[in-house]
Amino acid sequence: MTATAQQDVVDLLLEQHNRIKELLAAVRNGQGAAKRDAFADLVRLLAVHESAEEQVVHPRVRKAAADGADRIVQARLDEEHEAKQVLSRLYDLGVDHPDFDGQFHPFAEAVLAHATHEETDEFPRLRETLPPERLRRMAGAVKAAESLAPTRPHPMAGESRAGNLLAGPPMAIFDRARDRMREWRQANPDH
């Protein structure tokens, strides 16, 4: 990991993409509690990651790289919208449902393709158009956005910066309270 003070937004997002890839593999190959835990971690990471990208990264790509950037960013937002829909359905199904794996595998492939598109279409544009100090500040902005982001997909909230800023914090509070209750129930199954 790059030292936090020196880490830029692209490095941060690439690290997260690598963690997402690890979790996708853990869900694909896991069973029982290990699979449930990996899926819970994946849901949380994807939710906060995409929310932060929608608030910080995509608007900056549009602004920094005008030539074709709207088309590139809109394609990523469309992919994120579809991923939220599917992830929400998978979350509702649960990893023990007989249909989970059949729906998870194409979802995982779509997430991997999405990450590749960002890494080849958006991230180079950021590095080409923004100075290193700005990229480092953006990493801080992504971390701040993630700290206020919902921990579950909320497809009805949309993928806009304004939608995330308006709806994100109240949903995040609800999601985090629900996460704590689930953790407590898992730690105290007799109560």
DAWO-V115234 format. One line per field, one symbol per residue. psi: psi as a letter, one per 30 degrees, with the letter a starting at -180 (. if undefined). Layout:
BEGIN
psi = ???
END
This chain:
BEGIN
psi = kkkeffkleeeeeeeeeeeeeeeeeeeefllbeeeeeeeeeeeeeeeeeeeeeeeeeeeeeeefiejgeeeeeeeeeeeeeeeeeeeeeeeeelffkffeeefeeeeeeeeeeeeeeeffeeeeeeeffkleeeeeeeeeeeeeeefgllglkieffagleeeeeefeeeeeeeeeeeeeeeeeeefiff.
END
